[in-house]
Amino acid sequence: MSKVKMISPAVPNMPWQDRADAKTTGVSDAPIWRYSENPIIGRNPVKGVARIFNSAVIPYEGAFIGVFRGEQTNGIPYIYLGRSQDAICWDFESEKIPFVDEEGKPFMPMYAYDPRLVRVEDTYYIIWCQDFYGAAIGMAKTTDFKTFTRIENPFLPFNRNAVLFPRKINGNFMLLSRPSDSGHTPFGDVFVSESPDLVFWGKHRHVMGKGSEWWQSLKIGGGAAPIETSEGWLLFYHGVSGTCNGYVYSIGGAILDIDNPSIVKYRCENFLLTPEEWYEERGFVPNVCFPCATIHDADTGRIAIYYGAADSYVGLAFTELDAIVDYIRENSKVTASDTEIGIR
């Protein structure tokens, strides 16, 4: 019986591989392991698309659906829709997601990348990075994955890595983001903002900043949508290190206060997953593990983590709720800026 309760629907058909059968080599002693058949999405998956990575998936109508960053052969990223029966083998639509405005007229972004997909009540929200006279956050909604209606940009440039919470908190939508600049940002902290209607955003609070540990010493950013648990919001995020040969992206874990997620209860000082396999170390952008989604089952506590690998592939890793929460707590190192309410 699970000690920590996962507050979310059961997903009995979620993808899973026991640790004994998985890829368990690596320097991390975290209770997380790679799928032995990684990467689950290879190169050139769709005509005109060279690579799919940094993508998000979700259970839908007894199967699974996802929004995928497709890097076109002209180098411009867009978002594509994919469907799967097992959340491992994916069929992709050949055309980009056709976004429209509130009147139903075509309203495509100039580019779109690193999407997240989150269900809040009966609506599914896609959040991504796009151009809004500078790098900014794009957002759209759908109820049927046929019509995708754009929502006003929540923030001014420059901002990235927006992650919506899967339910309202104190009656408001909550959104994690990482303010940035117009380039490939060499800095960044995670903030949380709230809105009554997804149009007007405020009460911006600092959540956590870069860490003193090497693997997250340059910048951090939100990853998968937080998982609601009896211990707090379980967040898988990315941390970045600057090296003499470029950036290295690793996956970290934290637990945020359930009612006030600007407060960090626990934050693991160790990375949970760092580039070690060929598909993580070698690719268009080497040395990247970039989490964007989880599928999780409340009955078993099983969690599947989807992550972009080397800006070229999609990888899959697994963990269990009790074990990962225990590991984060036992290896927690929080600072004053983590545990304060985030107002100055």
C-alpha positions as CSV (number, residue, x, y, z in Angstrom):
1,M,0.0,0.0,0.0
2,S,1.4,3.4,-1.0
3,K,2.6,5.7,1.8
4,V,2.2,8.7,-0.4
5,K,-1.1,9.2,-2.2
6,M,-1.3,10.3,-5.8
7,I,-4.3,12.5,-6.3
8,S,-5.2,11.9,-10.0
9,P,-7.1,9.4,-12.1
10,A,-6.0,5.8,-12.5
11,V,-4.3,4.9,-15.7
12,P,-4.1,1.1,-15.7
13,N,-2.9,0.8,-19.3
14,M,0.1,3.2,-18.8
15,P,3.4,2.2,-20.2
16,W,5.7,0.3,-17.8
17,Q,8.8,-1.7,-17.6
18,D,10.1,-3.2,-14.3
19,R,13.6,-2.0,-13.3
20,A,15.0,-5.6,-13.6
21,D,14.3,-5.5,-17.3
22,A,15.3,-1.9,-17.9
23,K,18.4,0.1,-18.6
24,T,19.8,0.6,-15.1
25,T,23.4,1.6,-15.7
26,G,24.5,5.0,-14.7
27,V,26.0,7.1,-11.9
28,S,22.8,8.2,-10.3
29,D,21.5,6.2,-7.3
30,A,18.0,7.7,-7.8
31,P,15.1,5.3,-8.1
32,I,14.6,6.0,-11.8
33,W,15.4,3.8,-14.8
34,R,15.4,4.1,-18.6
35,Y,13.2,2.1,-20.9
36,S,15.4,-0.6,-22.5
37,E,14.1,0.2,-26.0
38,N,14.9,3.9,-25.9
39,P,14.6,6.1,-27.9
40,I,10.9,5.5,-28.5
41,I,10.8,8.1,-31.4
42,G,13.7,8.1,-33.9
43,R,14.8,10.5,-36.6
44,N,12.7,11.4,-39.7
45,P,9.4,10.2,-38.2
46,V,7.2,12.2,-40.6
47,K,7.7,13.5,-44.1
48,G,9.3,16.9,-43.8
49,V,10.2,16.5,-40.1
50,A,13.8,15.6,-39.3
51,R,13.4,15.2,-35.5
52,I,10.8,14.9,-32.8
53,F,11.8,15.7,-29.2
54,N,10.8,17.8,-26.2
55,S,7.1,16.7,-26.5
56,A,4.2,16.0,-24.2
57,V,1.7,13.2,-23.9
58,I,-1.5,12.5,-21.9
59,P,-4.1,9.7,-21.5
60,Y,-7.2,10.2,-23.8
61,E,-10.3,8.1,-24.4
62,G,-8.7,4.8,-23.2
63,A,-5.5,5.4,-25.2
64,F,-3.0,8.2,-25.5
65,I,-2.5,11.5,-27.4
66,G,0.4,13.9,-27.6
67,V,1.7,17.2,-28.9
68,F,5.2,16.9,-30.4
69,R,7.9,19.3,-31.3
70,G,8.6,18.6,-34.9
71,E,11.8,20.1,-36.3
72,Q,11.0,20.6,-40.0
73,T,13.7,20.0,-42.6
74,N,13.8,23.7,-43.1
75,G,14.8,24.0,-39.4
76,I,11.6,25.7,-38.2
77,P,9.9,24.0,-35.3
78,Y,6.1,23.4,-35.2
79,I,3.8,21.3,-33.1
80,Y,2.4,18.0,-34.5
81,L,-0.3,15.8,-33.1
82,G,0.3,12.1,-32.3
83,R,-1.8,9.2,-31.2
84,S,-0.9,5.9,-29.6
85,Q,-2.5,2.8,-28.1
86,D,0.4,2.0,-25.7
87,A,2.1,5.5,-25.3
88,I,5.3,4.0,-26.8
89,C,4.6,3.5,-30.5
90,W,3.2,6.7,-32.0
91,D,1.3,7.6,-35.2
92,F,1.7,11.2,-36.2
93,E,-0.5,13.5,-38.3
94,S,1.4,14.7,-41.3
95,E,0.3,18.3,-41.0
96,K,1.0,20.8,-38.3
97,I,-1.7,21.4,-35.7
98,P,-4.1,23.9,-37.3
99,F,-4.5,26.6,-34.7
100,V,-7.4,29.1,-35.1
101,D,-8.5,32.3,-33.3
102,E,-11.7,32.7,-31.3
103,E,-13.6,33.3,-34.6
104,G,-12.3,30.1,-36.1
105,K,-10.0,31.7,-38.5
106,P,-6.5,30.3,-39.1
107,F,-4.0,31.7,-36.6
108,M,-0.7,29.9,-36.8
109,P,2.4,30.9,-34.8
110,M,5.6,31.8,-36.7
111,Y,7.2,28.9,-34.9
112,A,6.3,26.8,-31.9
113,Y,8.4,24.5,-29.8
114,D,8.7,22.6,-26.5
115,P,5.0,22.0,-26.0
116,R,3.3,20.9,-22.8
117,L,-0.2,19.3,-22.7
118,V,-2.3,19.6,-19.5
119,R,-5.9,18.8,-18.8
120,V,-7.7,21.2,-16.4
121,E,-11.3,20.1,-15.7
122,D,-12.8,19.2,-19.1
123,T,-10.4,21.2,-21.3
124,Y,-7.0,20.4,-22.7
125,Y,-4.4,23.1,-22.8
126,I,-1.3,23.3,-25.0
127,I,1.5,25.6,-23.9
128,W,4.6,26.2,-26.0
129,C,7.3,28.8,-26.8
130,Q,6.8,31.0,-29.8
131,D,7.6,34.4,-31.2
132,F,5.6,37.4,-29.8
133,Y,8.1,40.0,-30.9
134,G,10.6,38.0,-29.0
135,A,10.6,34.6,-27.3
136,A,7.3,34.2,-25.4
137,I,4.7,31.8,-24.3
138,G,1.9,30.5,-26.6
139,M,-1.3,28.9,-25.4
140,A,-4.3,27.1,-27.0
141,K,-7.2,25.0,-25.8
142,T,-9.2,22.1,-27.2
143,T,-11.9,19.7,-26.0
144,D,-11.8,17.3,-28.9
145,F,-8.3,17.5,-30.4
146,K,-10.0,18.6,-33.6
147,T,-10.3,22.4,-33.0
148,F,-7.4,24.2,-31.4
149,T,-8.2,27.7,-30.3
150,R,-5.4,30.1,-29.5
151,I,-5.5,32.0,-26.2
152,E,-3.9,35.4,-25.7
153,N,-0.2,35.3,-24.8
154,P,-0.1,35.2,-21.0
155,F,3.1,37.3,-20.6
156,L,5.2,39.8,-22.4
157,P,8.5,38.7,-23.9
158,F,10.8,37.2,-22.9
159,N,9.7,34.0,-21.3
160,R,9.9,30.2,-21.8
161,N,9.1,26.9,-20.2
162,A,5.5,27.5,-19.3
163,V,3.8,24.6,-17.4
164,L,0.2,24.7,-16.3
165,F,-0.9,23.0,-13.1
166,P,-3.5,20.3,-13.7
167,R,-6.1,21.9,-11.5
168,K,-7.0,25.3,-10.2
169,I,-5.6,26.3,-6.8
170,N,-7.7,28.5,-4.6
171,G,-10.0,29.1,-7.6
172,N,-7.3,30.2,-10.0
173,F,-5.3,28.7,-12.8
174,M,-1.6,28.4,-11.9
175,L,1.3,28.6,-14.4
176,L,5.0,28.0,-13.9
177,S,7.3,29.9,-16.2
178,R,11.0,30.9,-16.7
179,P,11.6,34.6,-17.6
180,S,14.5,34.9,-19.9
181,D,15.9,37.1,-22.6
182,S,15.8,37.1,-26.4
183,G,18.8,34.7,-26.9
184,H,19.7,31.2,-25.7
185,T,19.3,32.4,-22.1
186,P,22.3,31.8,-19.9
187,F,20.2,32.4,-16.7
188,G,16.8,31.6,-15.3
189,D,14.7,31.0,-12.3
190,V,11.2,29.4,-12.0
191,F,8.3,31.6,-11.1
192,V,4.6,30.9,-10.6
193,S,1.7,33.1,-11.7
194,E,-2.1,32.9,-11.3
195,S,-5.2,33.8,-13.3
196,P,-8.9,33.6,-12.9
197,D,-9.5,33.3,-16.6
198,L,-6.3,32.5,-18.5
199,V,-6.3,36.1,-19.8
200,F,-5.3,38.3,-16.8
201,W,-2.2,37.1,-15.0
202,G,-0.8,38.3,-11.7
203,K,0.4,37.5,-8.2
204,H,3.7,36.5,-9.7
205,R,5.9,34.6,-7.1
206,H,9.4,33.3,-7.2
207,V,9.5,29.5,-6.8
208,M,13.2,28.5,-7.0
209,G,16.4,29.6,-8.6
210,K,19.5,27.9,-10.0
211,G,21.3,25.7,-7.5
212,S,24.8,25.6,-6.1
213,E,25.2,22.1,-7.4
214,W,27.1,21.7,-10.7
215,W,24.2,20.1,-12.7
216,Q,21.8,23.1,-12.1
217,S,24.3,25.9,-11.6
218,L,23.5,27.9,-14.7
219,K,19.7,27.9,-14.9
220,I,16.6,25.8,-14.3
221,G,13.2,25.5,-15.9
222,G,9.8,23.7,-15.5
223,G,9.4,20.3,-17.0
224,A,6.4,18.0,-16.8
225,A,3.1,19.2,-15.3
226,P,3.2,18.9,-11.5
227,I,1.7,15.7,-10.1
228,E,-0.6,16.2,-7.1
229,T,0.2,14.0,-4.1
230,S,-0.5,14.0,-0.4
231,E,3.0,15.3,0.1
232,G,2.7,18.2,-2.2
233,W,3.1,18.9,-5.9
234,L,5.8,16.6,-7.4
235,L,7.7,18.5,-10.0
236,F,10.2,17.1,-12.5
237,Y,12.2,20.0,-13.9
238,H,15.4,20.6,-15.8
239,G,18.7,22.0,-14.6
240,V,21.5,23.3,-16.8
241,S,25.2,23.4,-16.3
242,G,27.7,25.4,-18.4
243,T,30.8,23.5,-19.5
244,C,33.7,24.3,-21.8
245,N,31.9,22.3,-24.5
246,G,28.4,23.7,-24.1
247,Y,25.4,23.3,-21.9
248,V,24.3,20.0,-20.2
249,Y,20.6,19.5,-19.4
250,S,19.7,17.1,-16.5
251,I,16.4,16.2,-14.8
252,G,15.8,17.2,-11.2
253,G,13.0,16.8,-8.7
254,A,11.2,19.0,-6.2
255,I,8.1,19.0,-4.1
256,L,6.0,22.2,-3.8
257,D,3.5,23.2,-1.2
258,I,0.0,22.0,-2.2
259,D,-1.8,25.2,-1.5
260,N,1.0,27.7,-2.2
261,P,3.3,26.3,-4.8
262,S,5.7,29.2,-4.6
263,I,7.0,27.5,-1.5
264,V,9.4,24.6,-2.1
265,K,9.2,21.9,0.6
266,Y,11.9,19.6,-0.7
267,R,14.4,19.9,-3.5
268,C,16.8,17.1,-4.4
269,E,20.4,18.3,-4.6
270,N,21.3,15.4,-6.9
271,F,20.1,15.1,-10.5
272,L,17.7,12.3,-11.1
273,L,18.8,11.6,-14.7
274,T,21.7,13.1,-16.6
275,P,23.0,12.4,-20.2
276,E,24.7,9.1,-20.2
277,E,23.3,7.0,-23.1
278,W,24.2,7.5,-26.7
279,Y,20.8,9.1,-27.7
280,E,21.2,11.6,-24.8
281,E,24.9,12.5,-25.4
282,R,24.9,12.4,-29.2
283,G,22.5,14.4,-31.4
284,F,21.7,17.8,-32.9
285,V,22.3,19.3,-29.5
286,P,24.4,16.9,-27.4
287,N,24.0,16.2,-23.7
288,V,20.3,16.9,-23.1
289,C,17.7,15.2,-21.0
290,F,14.7,17.6,-21.0
291,P,11.5,16.4,-19.3
292,C,8.1,17.5,-20.7
293,A,5.5,15.1,-19.5
294,T,4.5,12.2,-17.3
295,I,1.9,9.5,-17.4
296,H,1.0,8.3,-13.9
297,D,-1.3,5.8,-12.3
298,A,-2.8,6.6,-8.9
299,D,-3.6,3.0,-8.0
300,T,0.0,1.7,-8.4
301,G,2.0,4.9,-7.9
302,R,3.8,4.2,-11.2
303,I,5.2,7.2,-13.1
304,A,6.5,7.2,-16.7
305,I,8.6,10.3,-17.6
306,Y,8.9,11.5,-21.2
307,Y,12.0,13.5,-22.0
308,G,13.7,15.0,-25.0
309,A,17.1,13.5,-25.7
310,A,19.9,15.5,-27.4
311,D,17.3,17.6,-29.3
312,S,16.9,14.5,-31.6
313,Y,14.9,11.8,-29.9
314,V,12.2,11.1,-27.3
315,G,13.2,8.9,-24.3
316,L,11.1,7.2,-21.6
317,A,12.1,6.6,-18.0
318,F,10.2,5.1,-15.1
319,T,9.9,5.6,-11.3
320,E,7.5,4.9,-8.4
321,L,5.9,7.5,-6.3
322,D,7.0,6.3,-2.8
323,A,10.6,5.7,-3.9
324,I,11.0,9.0,-5.8
325,V,9.4,11.1,-3.0
326,D,11.5,9.4,-0.4
327,Y,14.7,10.0,-2.5
328,I,13.9,13.7,-2.9
329,R,13.2,14.2,0.8
330,E,16.3,12.3,1.9
331,N,18.5,14.3,-0.4
332,S,16.8,17.6,-0.1
333,K,18.7,20.9,0.1
334,V,16.6,24.0,0.1
335,T,17.6,27.6,0.4
336,A,15.9,30.6,1.9
337,S,14.7,31.7,-1.5
338,D,13.2,28.3,-2.1
339,T,11.2,28.2,1.2
340,E,10.0,31.8,1.3
341,I,6.7,32.8,-0.3
342,G,8.5,34.5,-3.2
343,I,7.6,38.1,-2.8
344,R,10.1,41.0,-2.4
